[in-house]
């Protein structure tokens, strides 16, 4: 690992091969100073990162490549979306998507290791693929990045160059209320979760509300793709199994969460191949996955990734966790969403999806209207449960009419 200034790093970037593929820490962990230098010095390149926030380069010559589209990529003029379950993205780096450069956002080294901090995800696989090709691994060392453990640890000699550039990590805005619908869904989800369950939560207000309703539980464990401040509340309430590690792949939250993470060996940051491996998920005690969707149809199929055929997010880890949870003894896969989409002013329970399916065969669909059990029911029973228990009353008659046409009633 060699510490360099911006001028030296700029010269190394200018020497890269034509149109390199550059894998970057994604989500809320983008090393912005490295991305800025890359864009200034390299005329043409492919920028690969997961769930990119606003701010990534959008000029000619920059391909925005991803397996999970973020807000900063949805309207990119040269978006290259590659459908993949998150657990399989590392396989792509070894075969279909060779890696030339990796840009990391790291905590300062301790005992010969840097830490990837709040974003592990697919980065260890990217580093390995890049080094196997003789590529360049560069770290932005930030003294405000929490030092985390597990697969977050990277030997300092695996980084070719580092640039010291401190900056405050992003956090969600304060004080946004969850809303009555989300709170009602959270209460119903919490009632389905037994004490001692292992939790996976997706991203959004509904999973956050479910966490908030679980503070009265005991012995809960965590095996999830990501978590945020709700876990701090569970810990403070004594709801978590204090003897069991908290396993995740990336994080996003408040400065208080980041301070709690720093040096906290109880939190195990694991690479995606582990956190999202359905076989490992199935081994967790009473594995309970809690995810959300944009819409669900009467066959129990969920669309969580597209709006008007345009990619909005991606497959992500939803399918990995649904499969793993259903194979866990006593496990369940819960799909939680509002029954009515307030912005689009439409029902989220529809007769038949006209978008590509993200996942299917959840244990139950939960809305603020109630719980619709699906797993183990006939297709007609599934449809009836969805209409009567989960759909908004405004559309139930219409859904029954469509169910007859679809042979579901």
Secondary structure, DSSP 8 states (H G I E B T S, - for coil): -EE--HHHHHHHHHTS-TTEEEEE--TT---HHHHHHHHHH-SSEEEE-SS--TTS--STTEEEEESS--TTTTT-TTEEE---BGGGHHHHHHTTS--SEEEEEEEEEETTEEE-TTB-TTHHHHHHHHHHTT-EEEEEE-TTS---EETTEEEGGG-SEEEE---------TT----HHHHHHHHHHHHH--TT-EEEE-SSHHHHHHHHTTTT--SBEEE-SEE-THHHHHHHTT-B-TTS-EEESEE---HHHHHHHTT-TTEEE--HHHHT-HHHHHTSTTEEEEE--SEEETTS-EE-SEETTEESS--BTHHHHHHHHHHSTT-EEEEE--SEETTTTEESEESS-SS---B---SEEEETTEEEE-TTS-HHHHHHHIIIIIS-GGGHHHHHHHHHHTT--
